[in-house]
Amino acid sequence: MLSKIILWVTAVVFLGYGLVCFFDPQIPATYSGLVLGSADSRIETAAMYGGFQAGIGLFCLIAALRAEYSRAGLLVIICTIGGLAITRGISFALTSDPVTSYTYGALGFEALTAILAAIAFFKPKPE
């Protein structure tokens, strides 16, 4: 049951946020304090915040709907969202500059999601 919840929540959050960011890359730029000063920066933001996150969300949706992909979906969450949490956490620890609720919120969501996915992934199967 935990697997399905994690897959569905991740699918909705990443697919939804990814589509919004694809159509308006200024949204994640504004939240994170990035400046989109060129066409390349807008395209990069649309691709990484939009396309990449929507792609992960779509894979998680497929994994939520198809039992044979659920473990692969959890592993994708552990690797990708866990990777985000680890690098965001290390970067946060290394900076002396103040951060906003954007960093705290993203770090909290990413860490919790990756941990819950790992719990579901490594949970022993009943014999």
N, C-alpha and C positions, 0 to 999 in steps of 0.2 A: 504494500500500500504506500509506504514511504517513497518508493521508487516512482510510482505514478504521480504522486503529488509534486515531487521535485522536478520531474520531467515536464509536467503541465505548467507549473509556475515559471520555470525557465523558458519554456516555449512561448508563453504569453508575453513575458517581460521582454525577452530578447527579440522576438519577432515584431512585437508592437513598437518597441523603442527603435529597432533597426529600421522599420519602415518610416517612422516619423523622421529619423535622422537622414535617411536617404532623400526624402522629399524636401527637408529643410535642414541642411547641415549647420546652419547658424544656431540651432537649438543646442546641440552638445557643445558647440564652441562657446556660446554665452555662458552655459552652466559651468564649464571648466576654465573659463578665462582665456581661451585660445583666441587668436586673431586670425581671421580668414582674409589674408591680404592679396590672394591671387587665385586664379582659376585652379591651379594645381592644389592649393591648400583646401579649396572647397571640394574638389574631386576626391582628395585623400580622405577628408573628413566624412564625406558621403559614403565612400567605399568602406572605411574601417568601422565607423560608428553605424552606418546604415547597412551596407551589404554583408559585411562579415557577421555582425550581430544577428541580422535577419537570417542568414544562413545557419548559424548555430541554433537559433530559435526554430527554424524549420526542421532541422535534424532532430531536435528534442521533441517536436510535435510528432514526427514520424515514429520516434522511439516510444512515445507515450501511447500511440495508437496500435503499434505492432510489437507484441511481446518479444519477438525474436531480436528486436533492436534495443530493448530497454537497457541491457547491461552496457552495450556500446554507447548509448546516450549518456548513461551515468559516467562512463569513462571520459567522454568528451567534456562533460561538465567539470569533472575533477581536473582534467588537464588544462582546459582553456580558462575556465572561471577561476580555478585554483591558481593558475599561472598569473592571472590578473591580480588576484588577492595578494599573492606573494610579492610580486614586483611593486605593486602599489604600497604594500606595507613596508617593504625595504626602503623605497623612495621616501615615504613619509618619515621613517625613522632617521633617514640621513639628511633631511632638510631642516634648516633652522628658520625658514620662512613660515609665517602662519598659513594655515589652510582653512578652507571653508567647509560648510556642511556637505558640499559635493564630495569631497574626499572621504569624509567620515561615513556618509551614506553609501557610497560605492564600495568602500572597503568592508563595511558591515554586511552588505548584501552579498558581495562576492565570497567573503570568508564563510558566512553561514551557509550559503548555497553549496559551496565546495565541500564543506564538512559534512553536511547532510547527505550529499551525493556519495561521499566516501563511506559513510555509515551504511547507506543502502547497498552500495556496491559490495562491500566486504562482509555484509551480514551473512552469517552461516545459513546454509540452506537446511530446512528440516529433512531429516532422513526418513 
